[in-house]
Amino acid sequence: MKARTGLTWLAIVLLTVLPLWFAAAPPAEPGAEAPSVFGGADERAQQAIGTIAPHYKPWFSPVFEPASGEIASLLFALQAAVGAGVIGFWLGMSVARERARRAGAPQQEPVQEPRAD
């Protein structure tokens, strides 16, 4: 392996691993639950709203609430996969339609005027 390639791989690995290694977990309050590493924006928004307006009441409740975080994560991944499939299908059909339109278009041949011979 060439030295330049080795240095490139080393740089890639360091740029991938070092930020994860140096990132510190948020400090936990005594007696509080351990913070979720994958806690999303929903939890932070609830905490911010609770801090700003402690007497706030939500306008509505969820129609369906998953039984666990794993099921919620599965449903989110499924939603993302279906969305990516729909976008990919639309993009593929658009490209295929454009190619078919170009292939089916008659070639522009020069128009020959009838000769008066």
Summary of the structure (lengths in Angstrom):
residues: 117
radius of gyration: 29.2
end to end distance: 76.2
largest distance: 105.1
contacts: 156
relative contact order: 0.03
helix: 58%
strand: 0%
